[in-house]
Amino acid sequence: MARTGWGRIARFGMGMARMGMVWMGMMVLGAALLAPSALRAQPSARTDAPPRRAAAMAGRAAERIDIDGVAAEPSWSMAPAISGFRQFDPVPDAEPSQATEFRVLYDEESLYLFVRAFDSSPDSIMRALSRRDLRGPSDQIGIFIDSYNDRRTGFAFYVNPDGVKRDFSVYDDNFHDNSWNGVWDVATTVDSLGWTAEFRIPLSQLRYADAEAHTFGFGVRRELERANERSSWPLFSRTTSGFMSQLGELDGLAGLDASRRVELTPYAVTKSITRAQAAGGWETVPQASAGGDLKIGLTPNMTLDATVNPDFGQVEADPAVLNLTAFETFVSERRPFFVEGTGLYSFSLNCYIVVDCSTNEGLFYSRRIGRNPALRRSGDVTTPEATPIASAAKLTGRSSGGFSYGMLDAVTRRVSGAGDYTAEPLTNYAVLRAQQDLRNGDAVVSWIATAVNRDLDAATAPFLHESAYVTGASFRSRFGDRNYEVNGSLAASRVGGDQAALERTQRSSTHYFQQPGDDPAVDASRTSLSGYAAQIKVGKYAGGFTRFETSLVRQSPGFEVNDLGYLRRADILDWSTWASLNFQAPTRLYRWLSFNGNHWQHWNTSGVALENAWNFNGHIGLHSNWNFHAGGTLGGLGTTFNDRSTRGGPPLRQSRWIAPWFGVNGDSRRMVVPGMWVNLSRRDEGRTATYSLSPNLSVQASTRFRVSLGAGYSRAKNNTQWYGNFTDDAGTTRHTFARLNQRTVSMNVRVNYTATPDLTFELYGEPFTSSGTYSDVRQVSATPDAADYADRFVPFTPPGTPTSTFSYRQLRTNAVLRWEYRPGSTLFLVWAHGRQGSTTNEPRQAWRDDFADLFGMHPDNTFLVKVSYWLNR
């Protein structure tokens, strides 16, 4: 193979040496930037004392404040009115077209805010009723509270003129956790002067240090939808790194309640499930269960969250997908207990701007807890599709010195199938997290550890790890007026168990130790496997109109985190660079404009070049509020190989490829909002071509009723689709490929009806079909590294009855009626409906007939009633 030449090895070694020097230099730079003494040695360095920020004063409420949207209480007139809002979008630091002012009060238990949004045309105020946490096309008022005043974390509370609430927590200065749902009150009114919003935020929903007096980070934002204008107090800069660090301060808070907070939410669930029987036919099974959530404020800055026998039946079903790759499909977390506060437990892998962290790889992947039983295929149709969670608990806290910590532990029950066969053993999952802010939040060091322990038996020991331990540390430092940033991380893993289980791990798609010519090799006597991952990146993320980032990643062949994390593959070396130009100030031609270019190179740790690609993109936002996007990638430059396509066989050389794309989004303020995304690609010297169309349409039929429609259509003529690995009587494995002509059609519809902000109905449905035809089956030749595509294969006749066609169909729908009948207490009525089936070696048919057959299948139905009641003290 060409990669074995001395010249290639020498070039690779020189490249690694250069990257090693860059890596070492970045580590030294990061260490210097983390050290306050290094900064103090320079006259221009920032001091430990943060600069004084814009400040507002909170007044003490002298009487009970009724939340009615009217500032009728005398205390409101005594509180100072704060104005001085400045526009930050579309024109940075401009005078807003409409004035805004606010007042703040507090007592021992709550924080109160009254916002007056003046409007010269009250009849033109945009309004939209929607379910909680869904932003409709309407005006908005938001308040931001950094109760630790650490300039990195906090909470956001939004409301629109119809009283629809949105809230989320903020972590790491700039990232939102939309799953957080606080218990708070707000009332709005629309009058001749504009509109008002009166908030009551219970102090029990915030986290703050135990002190006699407090200063909170604080900010207010207004969004004027018809003008597509956003303003804030204090001024927010889109060209400055971070979000919470730009807030002002709220002073005058003294004598806040420091008592322990206790919230208990018991719930009861009843279900009726229609499902298949092992002997054929269908049955309806009634089920009833009860559980509860507990939240205890052990101290003002330490909180314990726990759940017992949780049920997440109200959560929307996962989208349909047909995966023909070597890698596991990532599925987003939707369960509230695990989504809330996830920012603290996040430790990303392979995360850099070129991929925008879209691989979702990391050390903690909460969907492992309560997953589909690992050995479910060894059971029958009666084997449960999810592993029940017996209990889970989270302890989180933050000190006044900027030290954050978290502990999570969950226990899942044993799942058995036919004949008491273990499909998933009793398992304990644990996560420890610690993070320390330095230099007023401009530097951070963090640590994480995860552990998985399973109670294995003879059936599960050959397949699953008995134990899995991972630890990692990271740092981040901002410098150069916070415009520049350097990040680094290092993680190590160890898994242990039966020899058969460890051999399976070595042969899995994450590792492929059996691949010929690579340094790693399968060791059937192993009872443990260890590895590491490291990353360093440095970039300019704010200031002016230029941005850049360069990143270096290395993961050893034995790095394994998939027991509680998510990793598609180990054995990788990646060097990626990104740069962009961003024009935020509007001109006569556009509201904003940006361009970016990317370059990345991948190798495995044995020196095989896996990718060398360039990518360029452009984005523009017009004054009409339409956005247009376009770009393209040219890859496979030089001599590169795919070391995963043969599923453990020799690396297969890849030819150059090109993938253009473009998209458009309509004006979100209109009743009808269209959109379209198109992706194209061409590779394998023209033998492979794919395209996909994704149109979407949102219709705001009224202020209460909204319909979103989407569709997906893709055609793929893939001339290098893996077909199978076949071992003959002599023990020789044939790695085969075929030409796959695949068609995938999907649709999705989402209907939202809001009777009141507390009573909503949502329907989601997604029919999905994918069918394909295999032809021209070939095996990898003796020259998989041949320059000419045709020389990489030779003819092959599959044994037995080979698969020539396939068809997969699935329909998933969820209908949810949600009624928050009192603050924090909710009633859910849920109907979950599903149909699924597949066929092989049957004549292909039109996609319309595939959809017709889908609706003719016998459905699985689940009807669920869940009621919860929030208690607090």
NUMARTOR-236742 format. One record per residue (C-alpha): x, y, z. Coordinates in steps of 0.5 Angstrom, whole numbers, plus 500, padded with zeros to 3 digits. Layout:
BEGIN
XYZ;...
! end
This chain:
BEGIN
500500500;503507498;503509506;508504507;513508503;519512507;518518504;511518506;513516513;518521513;513527511;508524516;513524522;515531520;508533520;507530527;513533530;510540527;504539530;507536537;511543537;504547536;501543541;506544546;507551545;499552546;500548553;505553555;501559553;495556556;499555563;501562562;494565561;491561567;497563572;495570575;502572576;504571569;499576567;500581573;508581570;505585564;503592565;497591560;494585564;487586567;487586575;483581579;478586580;473586575;471593572;465596575;458595571;452598570;448598576;440598578;438599585;432594588;427597593;424593599;417592598;413595604;407591602;404584599;405585591;399582587;402580580;397583576;401587571;399593574;404597578;398599583;402598590;405604593;412601593;413601586;412608586;418608591;423604587;427608582;425607574;431605570;431606563;437607558;436601554;440601547;439597541;444591539;440589533;440590528;444597529;449596535;449601540;443605537;437609540;431604540;425606536;421605543;423606550;423601555;424602563;424597569;423597577;425592582;423590588;424585593;422582600;425576604;422571599;421574592;424578587;419583583;420586577;416591573;417593566;414598562;415597554;412604551;409603544;407609540;402604536;399599541;395596536;401593532;404590538;405583535;402577540;402570540;399564544;403558545;405553549;410554555;418555552;416556545;417562542;412565537;412571533;411576538;414581542;418579548;421582555;426578558;430578565;437575566;439574573;446571575;445570583;452568584;454574581;460570578;459572570;458565568;451562570;444564571;437564569;433567564;425569565;421571558;414573557;410576551;404580551;399574552;403572558;406566555;413564559;419562557;425560562;432557561;438557565;445559563;452556564;459557561;457564560;454563553;450556553;443555554;439549558;432550555;430544560;430548566;423550568;422554574;416556578;415563578;409568576;408573571;402578569;402582563;397588560;396592554;394599554;394606551;402606552;404600550;405594554;407591561;410585565;410584572;414578575;415575581;421570582;421566588;428566591;427559592;428558584;435562585;442559587;446564591;451565597;449565604;451572606;448578609;448582603;448580595;449583589;446579583;448580576;442583572;440585565;433586561;432585554;426587550;425584543;420588538;418583533;415588528;421592527;426586528;429590533;432588540;435592545;437591552;440594559;445594559;448594552;449587550;455587544;454581539;462582538;464581545;465574547;460571553;453573555;452573562;459576563;456582560;450583565;450589569;449589577;443589582;444592588;441593595;439586596;439585604;436580608;435575603;431568605;437563607;432557609;432550606;428550600;424543599;420541593;416535592;412533586;409526587;406523581;401518578;401514572;396510568;397507561;394502557;399499552;397495546;403491543;405484540;404478543;410472543;405467540;402472535;397477535;396483540;394484547;392490551;396491557;394496563;399499567;399503573;405506577;407512582;413516583;416522585;421528584;424531590;428538590;432540597;436546598;441543603;444550603;442557599;448554594;447547594;441543591;439535591;435533586;432526586;427522582;424515584;421510579;420516574;416516568;417520562;411518558;409525556;416526552;416526545;418520541;425520538;425521530;425515525;432514522;435508518;442507519;447504514;453506517;458503522;457508527;451508532;446513532;446519537;439521540;438527543;436527551;429529552;427527559;427533564;431530570;437528565;436534561;436540566;443542569;446538563;451543562;455542569;456535567;458536559;465534557;465534550;470530545;472532538;469539539;471545535;468550530;469546524;464541526;460545531;461540536;455536532;458529533;455530540;461526543;463526550;464523556;457523559;451521554;445521559;441516554;445510556;441511563;435507561;437505554;434500550;436493553;443491550;441484549;434485547;435482540;436475544;429476547;422476544;417481542;415482550;422484552;421491554;424496549;427501555;430499561;426502567;430507572;429505579;432511582;437517580;439523584;443529583;447534588;449540585;452546588;457553587;461556592;462564593;469563590;467560584;467553585;462548582;461541583;456536581;454528583;450524579;448517581;442512577;440505578;437501573;433495574;435488571;431487564;429480563;426477556;423470554;425464559;428469564;434471559;437477562;437483556;440488561;443487568;442491574;447497573;449503577;451509573;455515577;458522575;463526579;464533576;468539579;470546576;473552579;473559576;479563576;481571574;473573575;471567570;476569565;479562566;476555568;479549570;475542571;475535572;470529571;470522573;464517571;463510573;459504570;458497574;454492572;451485576;453480570;451473569;453468565;448470559;451478559;458477561;461475554;457481551;458487556;463490561;463489568;466496570;468502566;471508569;473514565;476521568;478527564;481534566;480541562;482548562;480554558;483561559;481568555;486573554;486579550;480583552;477577552;477576545;482570545;481564548;485557549;482551551;485544553;483537555;485530557;481524558;483517560;479511560;479503562;474498561;474491564;470484564;470478561;475476555;469475550;467482552;473485551;475482544;468484542;470491544;476491540;473488534;467494534;467499530;469504535;476500535;477495529;483492532;483487527;484491521;490489517;497493517;495498523;499498529;493495534;492488534;486484537;488480544;483475546;486474553;485481555;480483561;481490560;482496555;485503557;486509552;486516552;484523549;487530548;485536545;488543545;485549541;486556540;482562537;479569537;472569538;470576539;472583537;472586530;470582524;475577524;474570528;479564527;480557531;485552530;484545534;488539535;485532537;489525538;485519541;489513542;486506539;484503546;480510548;473507550;467511553;461508550;458505557;456512559;459517554;458517546;464516542;463514534;471512533;477512537;484512534;484519531;489525530;485531527;488538525;482543523;482550522;477555521;476563520;471567518;469574517;463577520;459584519;454585524;453592522;447593517;448597511;443598505;444591502;444587508;442586516;448582517;453578513;458573514;463568510;468562513;473558510;475551514;480546513;481539516;486533516;485527519;489521520;489514525;495513530;498508525;499514520;494513515;491519512;483519512;481526510;484532507;478537505;477545504;470548506;467555504;460558506;457564506;451567510;447573509;441576513;436581509;432587511;426583509;428578515;430573510;436569511;440565505;446560506;450557501;457553501;461547499;466542501;472539497;475533500;479527499;485531497;491528496;491520498;486519503;483512506;477510509;479505515;472504517;468502510;470495510;468494517;475491520;478490513;484494510;483501509;480503502;482509498;477514497;477519491;476526491;469528492;465535492;459537496;455543495;449546499;444552500;438554504;433559505;429561511;423566510;421572515;419569522;414575523;409573518;403568518;407563513;414562514;417558508;424555508;428550504;435546505;438542499;445538500;448535494;454530493;458527488;464522489;467515487;469519480;462520479;459513480;456516487;451522487;446524492;442529493;437531499;431536499;428539506;422544505;419546511;413551512;410554518;403557519;401562524;394561523;392565529;395567535;393561538;394556533;400554529;402548524;409547522;410542516;416539514;418534509;425530507;426527500;433524498;436520493;443516494;446512488;452510492;457506489;461504495;456502500;458496504;454490503;457485508;463481510;463473508;468468511;469462506;471455508;478456508;477462513;478468508;474474509;471477503;470485504;464486499;461493497;455494492;451499488;445502493;440506489;436508495;430513496;428516503;422520504;419523510;414528513;413531519;407535522;407539528;400542531;400547537;394550540;394554546;387555549;391559555;398559557;397554562;393549557;396547551;395541546;401539541;401533536;407531532;407526527;412523522;411518517;418515514;420510509;426508506;427503500;433501496;436496491;443493491;447491485;454490482;456486488;464487489;469485493;476489495;481487491;489486493;490493491;485497496;490503495;489503487;489510484;484508479;477507483;475500479;482497481;480497488;475492487;474485483;467481482;464477487;458473488;454473495;453466498;446463499;440468497;443475497;439481499;437485493;432490495;429492502;424497505;423500511;417504514;415507520;410512523;411515530;406520533;405523539;399527542;400531548;394535552;398539558;395543563;398546569;393547573;397550579;404553579;408547578;403542578;401539571;396534568;398530562;394526557;398523552;397518546;403515543;402511536;407507532;407503526;413499524;415494519;421492514;421487508;427484503;427482496;421484494;419488488;420496490;414500489;413508489;413512495;406513495;405506496;410505501;406510505;399507504;402500506;405504512;398506514;395499513;400496519;397494525;399500530;402500537;398505542;399507548;394512552;397515558;394520564;400523568;398528574;403531578;402536584;408541586;409542594;414546597;416549603;
! end
